[in-house]
Amino acid sequence: MTDARAEPAGLLARIKPRSGRGDATPLAMWFWDIDRVLLLIALVLIAIGLVAVAAASPASAVRYSGGSRHIAPLYYFWRQLGWVAISLPVMFVVSMLPINTAKRFAILGCIVCIALLAMVPFVGAAVNGARRWFGVGIGQFQPSEFLKPFFIVTTAWLLSLRAQDKDLPVFPITLAMTAAIGALLMLEPDFGQTMIFGLVWMALLMVAGTPWRTLVTLIGCIPVGLLAAYTFYSTARVRIDAFLFPDTDTAQIDHYQTDMAHATLTAGGLFGTGPGGGVMKFKLPEAHTDYIFSVIGEEFGLIACAIVALLFLALVIRVFVKLLDEQDEFRLLAAAGLATQFGAQAMINILVNTGLAPSKGMTLPFISYGGSSMVALSIGMGLLLAFTRRNPFLTRSPYIVRWSGR
């Protein structure tokens, strides 16, 4: 007769993470716990980004060379490769953090980044009429990029506290924090990032089960916010006018970017002109950042663009499907918010490139050139991997779940 006391040990032997010869090192445990499909999607997007930046780099090098300044054709590609070499270890390290450590890291990061964001309009470097960056060393540091994942996790933590105490005023606290961040961003000004913060906050409220009357009221405030931006924010007014009334004389200059983006996107047809064969990209402003999706369309075709869009859709769907049986309120909210950020930012960039939305200066996650963006997105993806991490062996049997205490 089998000794019942030996059963847990037998179960442990069967569920023990294995890598090679039964290795149970932290790295092996991480490998079994991590969502490898989600990690693969992120790595594929980063690889596509390197190819796309290499394709866009000659056009941007020509545009930004002038006078005594000469930029090598692959200048932006080599720099992006360096940023990827920095970002990947950051993503892996963050994904290995215990949940509570990752939460504390994000809350501290949120506090620091809000303080830096408050300083940017006064001491930041001015680029194209906006102060969004600190000039640091070999590049520029953009606090708002790093604030996004930290803000999402901090907001998720605050909203999750309501499950412990229904009387906690988490809604007004998160509203005040979001409004303060939005006000600081508009001082730069950065209307696109303000939209991302607002959209993610509302998505978190929905997932948290906020009463529908509150949500309807917030949705009703969106037209009021757009009207206020149109009235008091000249850049928004010009871009909205250019989008709605493209044939007017005042809109011609601002509409040039979206017109060229659409022309570049469709110039390659379904299969593209081939790597290095693009011509329209040389007329495209910010080919390596805001409009890199159009460069992909010209050189690799509309089918390649569809694949990129589907990868972002797969990332979001993968996360939300994985969260269907998540019992931890904080992990549910944090992972849903981070996935929403990636999806919303990608959607806005694609809509701008296809001419379906006004220009907003929004980069395409993991694909557009940018040091701050790449490192910040890698932190966000690391946090997402940390919050969706779970041992597949421990969730395979209801008995094992009960025995393991989960």
N, C-alpha and C positions, 0 to 999 in steps of 0.2 A: 504493500500500500504506500502511495506517495505521501511524503511528509508535506503538509500544507505550508509549513513554515519555509520550505525550500522554494515555494512557488515565486515569491517576489524576486529572489536572487536569479531564478531561471528567466523571469521576465526581463530583468535588467540585462542579462546576457544577450537576450534576443533583441532588445531595443537599443543596446549600446551603439552609439554612432561609430561607424567604421570607415576608415580611410586607409586603403592599402591593407596592411596586416593588423587589423583590429586596433588601429591607433585611435586613442580618445583624447588627443591634444585639443586645446581651445580652438585651433584653426580647423581641425576636423569637425568639431561640434558646430562651429560656425557654418561650415560647408553644408552640413545636413539641415541646420535650422533655417538657413537663408532661403528666400524665394529666388531660386536660380533662374526661373523664367523672367522675373522682373529685372534681375541683374543683367541677364542677357539682352533684354530690350534696351536698357540704358547703355550698355557697351556698344551695341549695334548703332544706336543713335550717335554716340560719340565718334565712332568710326566713320559714319556717313558725314558727320560734321567736318572731320579732318579732310575728307575728299572734297567736300563742298568749299571749304575755305581755300584749299589748294587751287580749285577752279576759279574762285572769285579774286584771289590775291593779285594776279596780274592787273586786273581792271582797277582795283583800288590803289595799287602801286602807281599806276599811270596817273590816276586822278590826284593823288596826294603828293606826287613828285612835282617839284617846281623850283625855279631859281637855283640856288646852290644845293638844294635838298634832292637827293636821288634815293628812291626806295627800290630795292631789288624785287624782281617779279614775285618771288615766293616768300617775301619778308613776313607777311601775315601768317602764312602757313607754318613757318618755323617757330614763330612766337606762339601760335596756338598749340603746336606740338609740345612746346615747353610747358604751357599751362595745363595741358592734359596730363603730362608726366607728374605735375604737382597735384592735380585734382584727384586722380585715381587712387593714390594712397590715402588721401583725405577721406574719400568716399568709403573705402574699405574699413578704415579705422573707426569712423563714425558708425558704420553699420554693425560693428562688433560691440558697441557700448551697451551695457545693461540698460533696461528701460528707464529706471530712475535716474541713472547718470545722464542719459541722453536728454531726459526732461530738464534736469538742472542746468545742463550745458546750454540748452535752447533758451531757457528763461534768462540766464545770465547774459547770453548773447543778445537777446531782445532788449534788455536794459541798456547795454553798451551801444548797440546800433541806433536806438532812439536818441541817445545823447549825441552821437556823432551826426545823426540826421539833422538835429537841431542846429548844429554848427555849420553844416554845408552851405546854406545860403549866404553866410557871412564870410567864411574863410575858404570856401571851396574853389576849385579851379573852374573858370568859365570856358565852356566849349559850345560853340554855335548858339550863344545867347542864353545858355542855361548853366546853372551851378549845381551839378549833381555829383561831382567827384572831388576827392582829395588827391593831389598829385603826390605820389609816393614812389620813390625809387625808380625802377624800370617801367612802371606803369601807373595806372590810376586806380584808386580804390573807391567803389561806389557803395556807400552804406545801405542804400535801399535794396540792393540785390541780396545782401546778406541778411537783411532784416526780414525778408519774406518768409523763409522757412522758420526762423526763430519766432516771428509773430504768430505763425500758424500753430506751432506747438504750444506756445504760451496761451493763446486763445483757447485751444483745445483743453488745456489743463484747467483754465478758469471755468469753462463751460462744464467740464466733467465734475467739478466740485458740487454742482447742483444736485447730482445724484446722491450726495451725502447729506446735503441740507437744502431743502426746497426753498428756504427763505433767503438764501444768499443772493445778493443783487448782482449776479454775474452778467446779466444782459446790459444794464447801464454801465458797468465797468468796461466790458468789451466794446460797447458803443463809444465811450469816451476815448478809449485807447485808439480805436480805428479812426475816429474823427480827428484826433490830435496828429496821428501819422499822416492822414490825408491833407491836413492843413500845412504840415511841414513840407510835404511833397509838392504842393501847389506853390510854395514859396520858391522852389527851385527854378522853373516850374516843371512838373512831370505828371501830366494828366493820365498817361497810359498806366503808370505804376499805381496811381491812385485808384484807377478802375480795378486793377488786379486785387489790391487789398480789400476793396469794397466787395467784389464778387466772392472772394474766398471767405470773407467774414459772413456773408449772407448764406453761403453754402454750409458753413459750420453751424449756423443757427438752425438751418433746416434739418441737418443730420442730428442735432442735439434735441430735436422735438420741440422747438419754440412754437408757441400758440400761433395758429394760422392768422389770427387777426393782426398780430404783430408783424408777421411776414408780409401780409397784404399791405399794411401801412408802409413798410420799408420799400416794397416794390413801387408803391405809389409815389414815393419820394424821389425815385430815380429821374423822372422827367423834370422835377423841380431842380435836382442837382445839375442836370444837363443844361437847363435854361440858365442857371446861375453861372455855370462855366462859360456858356456862350456870351453872357452879358458882361462878365467881369474878367474873363481870361482871353486875351486877344488872340493867342496862338490857337486855342480851341475854336474861336469864332472863325478865324481864317480857314482852318482845316475843314470845319463843318460846311462853311460856304462853298469851299472848293469841291467838296464831295457832293453836295446837293445841287449846286449850280455850276457845273464844270465849264459851261460855255461863256461865262461872264469874264470880262477882261481882268478883273481883280483876282480871279481864281486860277488864271492860266499858269502863273509861276508856281504856286503851291501844288497844283494838280499835276505838275510835270513828273513828280516822283512816282505817284501811283500809275500814271499813264505809261511811263517807261517800265515800271515793274510788270505791268500786265503784258506789254509788248515783249519784254524779255522772257517772261514765263512761257508765252505761247510760241516764241520764235523757233523752238526746237521740235515742235510737234509731239508725237507720242513717244518717240525714241531718242530725241535730242540730237545735237550736232556732234556729240562725242567730246571727250575730255580735251579742253583747250581749243575747241572749235567755235566757241561762242563769240559773237561780234557785238550783239546788243548790250551785253554786260558792261562794255566800256563806256556806255552812255548812262549807266545806272548809278545814281548816288548811293553810297553806303552799301555797295554790292556784297561786302564781306560780313555785314552785320544785319541791319534791318531787312534787307532785300535779298538775302542769300537763298531764300526759297525760290525766287525767280531765276537765279543763276542755275539752280538744280534743274529747273524746268527747261532752260535753254540747252544746257549741255548734256543732260541725262534723260530728258523727256518728261512728259506729263505722267507717264506710268511711274517713274521714279518719285515724282511729287506725291502721287496717290499712295505709294508705299510708305513714304515718310509720314503722311497724315494717318495712315492705318496703324503705324507703329505707336504713335501717340494715343490713338484711340484704344489700342490693345493694352497699353500701359494703364490707362484709366480704368478700363473694364476689368483687367486682371486684379487691380487693387480692390475695387468695389465688390467683385465676386468673392474675393478672399475674405472680405470683412463681413460677409453675410452671417457667419456663425461666431463673430467676435463678441465676447462677453465683457471685455474691459472697455468701459466708456471712454477713457482717455485715449487708449490705442486706436479705438474706432474713429474718434474725432480727428486725431493727429494724422493718421494715415489718409483718411478721406480728404482732409484739407490740403495735404501735400500733393496728392494726386490731382485735386482740383486746380491747384496752382499750375502744375505742368500742363494740364489740358487746356486751361483758360488762356495761358500765355501763348501756347502753340496755336490755338484757334484764332486769337486776335492777330498774330503775325501772318497766318495764312490768309485770313480775310483781307488784310491790308494788301498783301501781295497780289491777290486776285481781283482787287478793286472793289470789294464788297464792304469795305469799311474805310473811314478816313485814316490818313497816316498818323501813327501814334509813337513811332520810335521804339517799337517793341521787338526784342530779339527773339529768335527761335531757339527754345531750350536745347542745350547740348550741341547745337549745330552752328549757330552764329559765332563769329569771332568775339572774344572778350575774356580777359583774365578774371575780373570780378565776377562776371556772369558764370564762367565755367566752374570756378572754385565754389561759389555760392550754390549753384545747382548741384554740385557733387555733395556738398553738405546736406542739402535737402534730400537728395536721393539716398544718402547714407542713413539719414533719419528715417526715411520711409522704409528702407530695408530693415532697420532695427525694429520698427514698430510692427512690421508684418512678419517678423521672424517667429517661427514656431517649430517644435520638433515633430516631424511627420510621424515618427514611430509612436510618440506618446498620445497622438490623437487617432490612432488607427483602431483602437478597441475601447469600448466604454469601460471595461474592467480596468484597463491600464490607466485611463483618465482618472477614475476614482482612486486607484491605488497611488497614483503619483501626486495626488492632492491638487490637480488642476481643475 
